[in-house]
Amino acid sequence: MDELTRVMGMCVGGVLQVLAVVVYVVAIFGGQALMRHRERFDLRYPLAAWNLLLSLFSFIGMARVVPHFLYLM
């Protein structure tokens, strides 16, 4: 790969990164502006269920990986 191709790739990559950040910031602040006058969602129980499922998934993953890891040590 020659120098010009590498420099052009970095320039394009930098433009895409800046564009991604701009889109992200606009989405965050635009979403806040859109939701400012709406009623809050009551997510207490769905979030509790989500956290329970994530903790169970993590425990099952740990139960499967740790024995294999200890066997390899």
C-alpha positions in Angstrom: 0.0 0.0 0.0 1.5 3.3 -1.0 1.7 6.4 1.1 -1.1 8.3 -0.7 -3.6 5.5 -0.4 -2.9 5.2 3.3 -3.3 9.0 3.9 -6.5 9.1 1.8 -7.9 6.2 3.9 -7.1 8.0 7.1 -8.8 11.2 5.8 -12.0 9.2 4.8 -11.9 7.4 8.2 -11.7 10.7 10.0 -14.7 12.2 8.1 -16.8 9.1 8.9 -15.9 9.3 12.6 -16.8 13.0 12.8 -20.0 12.3 10.9 -20.9 9.5 13.3 -20.3 11.8 16.3 -22.4 14.5 14.8 -25.3 12.1 14.1 -25.0 10.7 17.6 -25.1 14.1 19.3 -28.0 15.3 17.1 -29.9 12.1 17.9 -29.3 12.5 21.7 -30.3 16.1 22.0 -33.1 15.8 19.3 -34.5 12.8 21.2 -34.5 14.7 24.4 -36.3 17.6 22.8 -38.9 15.3 21.3 -39.5 13.5 24.6 -39.5 16.6 26.9 -43.3 17.0 27.0 -44.2 13.4 27.0 -45.2 11.3 30.0 -42.5 9.1 31.5 -42.6 5.4 30.9 -43.1 3.2 33.9 -40.2 0.7 33.3 -39.5 -0.4 36.8 -40.7 -4.0 36.4 -39.5 -4.5 32.8 -36.0 -3.3 33.8 -36.0 -5.5 36.8 -36.9 -8.5 34.6 -34.2 -7.5 32.1 -31.6 -7.3 34.8 -32.6 -10.6 36.2 -32.3 -12.3 32.8 -28.9 -10.7 32.2 -27.7 -11.9 35.6 -28.9 -15.4 34.9 -27.2 -15.3 31.5 -24.0 -14.1 33.1 -24.2 -16.8 35.7 -24.8 -19.6 33.2 -21.9 -18.3 31.1 -19.6 -18.2 34.1 -20.7 -21.7 35.1 -19.7 -23.0 31.6 -16.5 -21.1 31.2 -14.8 -21.3 34.7 -14.5 -25.1 34.8 -13.0 -25.1 31.3 -10.6 -22.3 32.3 -9.6 -24.0 35.5 -9.0 -27.3 33.6 -6.6 -25.4 31.2 -4.6 -23.9 34.1 
